[in-house]
Amino acid sequence: MQLKFISVQIILFISVGLLAASGLYYIGTGRADSVEEAKKLAAADLAGSIQSFVTTSFQQRTTEENMNISAEYVESQIQTFSSIVLKNIQYDTEEIKEGLFHRKKSYLVTARVLKRDVARIFEERKSTIRTMLKEAIRAEKSGNVSKALKNYFRAFILTFSYPDSIQTSLPPSWQSGNARVLITEKMNDIFKGLSATVVKSFSDGDDFIVSLAVSLRDTPVSELEFSYYNGSEEDWCDVTDGVANLTLSGNFGATHKIIRPFVEYEFKEEMEQIKEVRQVYDFLDIPTFDNSFRLDVDISPFLICDFEVEPEGRQVYFIPRTTHVSVNTITWDFGDGSTSKMKNPVHTYERDGKYRVKLLVNEDEGLSAVKTLVIGKETDGKASLSDVKEPEKAGEAMPQHIEAAPRTDKIGGFTLKAPGDPPSLSALLKAADFDDFLELAKALSRSSKIIFGGANDFENRENLLCFVFDKETGEKLAAYRFRDDRYENLENGEELTSLKTRYSGIKVAAIWVEELE
C-alpha cells in the first residue's frame, strides 16, 4: 500500500508540473540523495526548457527570413538569455521516503521561473536597440555623424540577437517597418549623402595639405572619422566642426588625385564596452556597407615640372627637373620639328635661332614646361632659356633669361616606353624595388591592363596579386596570389594566412593588383 501511495504522489506531481509548465512557469525537476544535487539537476532541466524555447524562436526566424545563422551563434544567445533568466529561479523541495520502514530517503526539487521573466529579457534587448536608435537620431540631427553611425550600427548588430522582427521608424519618412531593414537603408543614405569640397590647399615642405568642408546633405558635419590613402600609406583624418585637413605626400603621376575616403562606422575598440554587441559581432558575419565617397583634388600646386639645358655649341643636353612627380613618360619637343621620348636627350640644332622647347610629362598638360631656347651670336655663342607662357594664357610677361651652366660631364639617357607600348605583367613581377614597380604599374594601368592600389580600394580581393615592399629600403620582399583567404608566394609556393604575422617587426607596404586581361 505504501508503494502505491508513492506512485500516486509522483503521478500527481508530474501532472501538476505539466499544467504549470503550460501556464505561468517554465518547470524543471531533479531528484537526488541530497538537496543540493537535486537543485542542480532541477536547474539544468529548467535551463533545457528555456533553451528549447530560445532555440525554437531563433530557428523559426532563420527559416522565415532566410538568415545564415550558425549553430554556435544560436548557442551563444541561448547561454546569454538563459543565464540572465536563471537568476530568478524559485525552488520547491519535497522529501521522499522509500523502502522498508522508510529508511531510504531522497529529495525531489522543482525549479521554476515565470515565463514573463523570460519575455522581459527579450523586451530589455528590444529596449536597448530602441535606445541606441534614439541616440543615433539625435546625433545625426546635430551633425555628429560618427556618433550616429556608431549607434545605428550597434543597434543593427543587436537586431540579429532578437528572435523576432522589431518594428520601428526612422527619419526622414518616419514610416514604420522592420528595424534591421530600416537601419540598413539609413546607413546607406548617410554614406551616399556625405560630400566634401576643397576649401584651400597648399604645400608644406614635403607634404601637401588639403582643407575640406564636409557636409551631410548640405548640413555641416560636426564630427566624423575616415581613413584614406595619402600617397604612401593609409592615414586617418578627423572632421571637426565641418572641416578636415588631409595630408598628401610622395610622388604623383597627374595633377588631379582621386581620393576615396572610407568612413569609420564600426568602432571595434569601443565595442568592447558593450559585451552583448561584441558577442553578436564576433559570432556573426555582419553585412558590410559601402562607406566610401569620391574626392577629386587638384594637386598641381604641389607638383613642379621644369627643365634645364647644358650646351656644347649647337649640341644641347636637356635635363628634366621635377619635384613630387612620379615620371612615367616624357616627351620633348625641341621646337625644330624634332621630338624625343628619352629622359635626358641630346639634340643638335642645325642653325642658330630661337626655339620653343616643350617638356611634357605623363601626357598631362598640367605637367609641362615651355621655354624659349636661344642659340647664336646674340648670346655670345651660349644657349639661353627664357620662360614662355602657353598661347592660350592671356598676357605676355617679360622673359626672365637663364644662362645655362657649362657642361661638366656627359649625362647618359634611358628610353621610356611610349604609352602605346606598355610593359608586360611579367615585367611587373620581376620589378626589384618599389620605384621600378610603381613606374611599371602606372604604365600598365594607363593601358587598362591592371588596376592597383591599397587593400581598401578593392571590395573583393580574391585572386588578386599582392606585392610586399620594405618601407625603409623599397626592396620587394615577395609577390603573392590571394586565394581562399590565403597568400601563395609566387616564387617558392609558401602559403600564409596573415601578412602581419609573416612580416612582424618589419615596416612593409602591400600593393594589390587586379589583372584586367
N, C-alpha and C positions, 0 to 999 in steps of 0.2 A: 504493500500500500504506500509505503514511503516513497519508493521509486516512481510510482505512478504520479504522485503529487508533484515530485520534482519535474517530471516530464511536462505535466500540465503547466507548471510555473514557467518553464523555459518557452513553451509554445506561446503562452500569453505574452511574455516579454517580447518575443520576436514580432508578434502581431502588432503590439503597441509601437514597437520600433519602426515597423514599416509604415504605419499610419503617420507617425511623427515625421519620418523622412519625406513623406509625400505632402506634408503640411508646412509647418513653420521652420523646421530644422533639417540640417544635414546631420546624419547619425553615423557613428562608428562604435563598434563594440570590441572588447578584448577580455579574454579570460585567462587567468594565470594563478599561480600559487601565492603571489604577493600582489598587493595593491599597486605598487609602483610599476611592476611589469605589466599588469593588466591595463594600467593607464597608457603605457607606451603603445601597447597593441591597439587600444581603442583609438588613440590619436592617429596612428598610422592608417587604421581603417577609415577614419573620418577624412584624413588627407586624401585617401584614394577616391572617396566620394566627390570631394571638391575638385580634385584633379580631373576626374571624369567629366564633370560639368564644364570646366575651363577648356579641356581638350575638345569636347564636342562643339563648343562655341567657336573656337578658332578653326576647326576643321570645316565647319559649316560656312564660315566666312571665306576660307580659302577656296572652297568649291564655288560659292556664289560669285566671287569677284575674280576668279582665275588668278589668284595670287600665288607667287612662288615662295612659300614659307617652309623652311627646313624643320625637321623634327627636333633638332637641337634648340631652335628658337622657341618653338612651342613649349618645350620642356622648361626653358628658362623662364618663360612667362608663368607657367604653372607654378613653379617654385616661388616666384615673386609674389603672386597673388595668394597662394596657399599659406606662405609663411606669415603674411600680414593677417590673414583671416584667423589662423590657428592661435593667435594671441588671445582670442576671446572665447576659448573653449570652456564649456561647463561640463563637469563630471558628476555622474551618479554611480555610487558603488553599492554592490549587493554581495553579501557573503553567502556562499553556497556550501552546504554541508552534505557530504555523501558517505556512502559506505555504512558498514555495520556500526551502530552506536554513534553515527555522525562524526567519526573520528577524522575523516578526510575532509579537508577544508580548502576551498578555492574562492576567488573573487571575480565577479563579473562587473566590469566597468563600462558604462555607457558615456561616450563623449559626444557632445552635440554643439552646434553653432547655428545661430539664426541665419536663415537664408538672406534676410535683409542685410546682414553684415557683409555677406559676400557681394551683394549688389552694391553696397555702399563703397566698397573698394573700387569697383568699376566706375562708380559715379565720381569718386575722387580723381581718378585718372582723366575722366572726361572734363572735370572742373579744371584740372591742371592745364589741359590743352586750351580750353577757352580763356584762361588767364593769360597764357602766352600770346594768344591771338589779340587780346585787348592791348597788351604791351606793344605788340608789333604795329597795330593800327595807330596807336598814339605816337610811336617813334617815327613811323612813315610820315605822318601829318606834320611833325616838327622838322623833318628833313634829315633825321638821324637814320640813314639808310642801313648802316652797319647793324644797329640795334634791331631795326625792323626785320632785316633778313635773318639775323640770328634767332629771333623768336619765332618767325614764320617757319624756319627750317626745323627748329626743335619741336614745335607743335606738329609739323609734318611727320617727323620721326615717330612721335608718340601715337599718331593715328594708327600705326601698324601694330601697336600693342593693345588695341581695344577691339574686342571680339564682336564688333558691330560697327556700322557706319555712324558717324557723328554729324548731325545737322548743324550748320552754322551759316553766317552770312558775312561777306566782306565788302569793303568799299572797292570801287565807287558805285556799283549797282545795288549792293546790299540784298541781292536775291539769295534766298535760302537754297542750300544744296549740300552735297557730301563734302565734309571739311577737307579731306585729302585731295579731292579734285580741285576745289576752290583755292587751296593753298598753292598747288602746282601752278594754276593759272596766274595767281597773284605774283608769285616769284618770277615767273617768266615775263610778266608785264613790267615788273620793276627793271629787270635786266634790259629789256628792249627800250624802256623809257629813259635810260641813262644816256647822257650826251656830254661831250666836253669840247670846248673851244679854246684855242690858243690865245691867251691874253698878251703875252710877250715871251720873247726868247732871247738868250744872249750867251756868249762864250765866257767861260770862267776857267781859264787855263786849259787843261786837257779835257774839261767837261763842257757839255752844252746843256744849259738849264732851260726848261720849257715850263712856263706857268700856265696852268689850265683853270678855266672856270667850269666847274662840274655841276650839272643840274639834273633833276629828275622831272621830266615833263614840264620844263620851264621854271621849276622851283629850285632854288639853290640848295645843294646838299650840304648839310652841316657836318656830317661825319660819314666816312666811307674808307675802306681799305681795299687796295688792289695790288696785284703783282704784275710785272711786265718785264720784257727782255730789254735791257738798257744798251745793247750793242755788244756786250761781252759776257753778261751773266744775268740771271734772274734777280730782280730787285723789287723792293716793296715801297709803296707810296701811301701816305695818309692824306685824305681830303679833310681839311678843317675850314669851317665857315665858307664853304663853296670853292676853295682854292686848293690846288695841288701843284707841287713842283716836281717835275720829272728830271732826272739826271741821265743824260746820254753820254756815252764815252766810246772810245775805239775808233775804227775807221769805217767809213760808209761809202757805198758804191753809187749813190744817187743823191740828188738834192732834196728828195722827199722820202721820208721814212714812215712806213705804215706800222703803227704800234697797235697791238691787241691786248689791252689791259684785261686781267681776269679778276673779277670782283670776289672778294672773300665773303663767304656766307656760312661756312661750316663751323669755324672757330673751334677746332677739335680740342685744343688745350683747355679752353674754358669749359668744354663739355664735361670734363671730369667732375665738375662741381655738382652736376645733376646726374646721379647714378642711373636712374631709370632711363634717361635719354641715352647715355653712353652704352648701357646694356643692349638696348634695341639696335643702336647704330652698329655695334660690334658684331651682332648676330646676323643682321640682315644686309643684303646687297641693296642699299638705298639708292634709288634712281638719282642720277646727277643732272645738273642744269647747264644750259648754255649760258655761262656767266661772263662772257666777254663782250666788249664793244670795240668799234673801229676808230682809230685816231690817225689822221694824216698830218704829219708835222713837217714843215719846211725847215730843213737844217742847213740851207745854203750859207747862212752867215757863219756857220761853224767850219765850212769846208773852204780850203784855199787851193786854187789851181793857178799856177803861174809857170813861167819857164825863163831860162837864161840861155845865152849863147857864148861860145868860145871860138873866136875866128882865127883862121890862119889864111890870110888873104881872102880869096873868094870862097875858100872852103870853110864851112861853118859847122861846128858841133852844137847840137841842140840838147838841152838838159831840162827835163820837167822838174818843177818844184811843187810838191803837193803836201798839204797838211790835213790830217784826218780823212784822207781819201783812200779808199781801197781801189787800187787801179786794176781793172780787168782788161780793158782795151785802150789803145792810144792811137789817135790818128793825127798826123801832121799834114798841114797844107802850107808849102813853102812860098806860095804867092807867085810862082813862075810856071804853074801848071803841073808841078811835081808833088807827089804825096808820099808818105811813108807810114807804116804801122809799127816801126821799131820804137823801143822806149827811148833810146839815145841815138838818134840817127845822125849821120854825117852827110851834108849836102853841099855840092859845089855849084855856085852860080856862074853862068857863062859870061855875064856882063855886070858892070856897076849899075846901081839904081836903087829905087825904093821898092820894098816887097812887103806885102801884107801877109804876115805869118800867123797861122791859127793852130792852136793845140786844142784837141777835143778828146776828153777822157770819158770812157764808158758810153759813148754815143749820147751823152747828156749835155745839151747846150748850156745848162747851168754849171757844168764843169768844163769850162773852156776859157782860153785866154787868147786875145788877139793883139798883136803888136806890129809896128812898122819897123822893118829891118832896113837900114840904110848902109849900102856898100859903095865906096867910091871916093873921089878926090875931096868932096866936101866934108868928109870925116877924116881926112888925112890918112886914108888907106885903112882905117879901122872901122869895123862894123859897129853900128849903134842901134839900140832898140828904143822905141817910144810906144807908150800905151795907146791903143786905138779903141774908141767906143764902137760898139756894133752899130750898123747903119740905122736900125730901127729905133735906136735911142735918140731922143731929141737933144740938140745942143752939142757943140764940139768944144772940148776943153783944150787948152794949150798942152801939147805933148811934153811929157817930162822925160828927157833923154837920159838913157842909162848907158854909160860907156862900158862895153864888155871887157872883162878882165882877160889878159893874155892867157893862152892855154899853157898849162904846165905839164899835163900828162894826157895820154890818149885814153879816151873812155870807150870801152867795148860795149856794144849794144846787144840786146837779145830780142828776138822776134816773138810777139804775141800772136796767137791765132786770131783770125778775123771772126766776127760774130757769126758768119755763115759756116764756119769750120770749127765747131766746138770740140773740146776734148771728149774722150770716151769715159764710160763709167769705170773701166779698168784702170785708167789713169788716176781717177779719184781714189781708188782702193790702194794705189801704190804711193800716194802722197805721204811724205815722211814727216811733215810737220804741219802745224795749223795754218801758216801763211800760204803754203802751197795748196793745201786742201781748200781753203776759202776761195782762192783765186779760181781753182778748177770748178768748185761747186757753183760759184756765181755764173761762170760761163755756161755750165750745164743747165742752170736754172733759166737763164735767158733764152736758151734754145728749147725750153719746155721739155727737157729730158728728166729733170728731177725737181722736187720741192725739198727744201731743207730748213731746219730751224730747231728750236728747243722742244722739250717734251710736251709743253703745254700748247704747242702750235698744232698738235695732231689729236683728233678725237680718238682715233684707233691706231695703235702703234704695231698691230700685228703685221709681221713680215717686213717691217722697216729695217733699214740699216742703221746702226748706231756706232759712231766714231768717238773714241775717247782720247782726249788730249791732256797732257800735263800742263796746267795753267801757268806754271812758272817758266818752263823751258819751251813750251809749244810743241814738244815732241808727241807724235802719235803713239799711244800706248797699245791700242788694239782696235779692231773693227769687228762688230758683231751683227748677226742676224737675229732679230727678236721674233720668236715663235712660241706660242703656248706658254706665255709668261716666263720664258727662259731666254737667256742670251747665249747664242752659239758663236764662239770665236771662229772667224772665217779662216784663220791661219792654222790653228792647231786642233780645232774641233772641241775645245774645252767648253763646257756648259756652266752657266752661272744662273742663280736665281736673283742675285742682287749685285748691282754695280757698287753700291755703297759699301757693302761688306768686302768685296774684292779689292777696292781701292781705298780702304780705310787708312787714314793718316796722310793721304795724298790729295792735294787740291787739283781736281780734274774738271774738265768741261766736256759735256756729252752733246754731240750734234747728231740730230736724227735726219735721215734721208729717205724720202719716198721716191721710188723709181716710177716714172710715168710711161715708159716704153717697155 
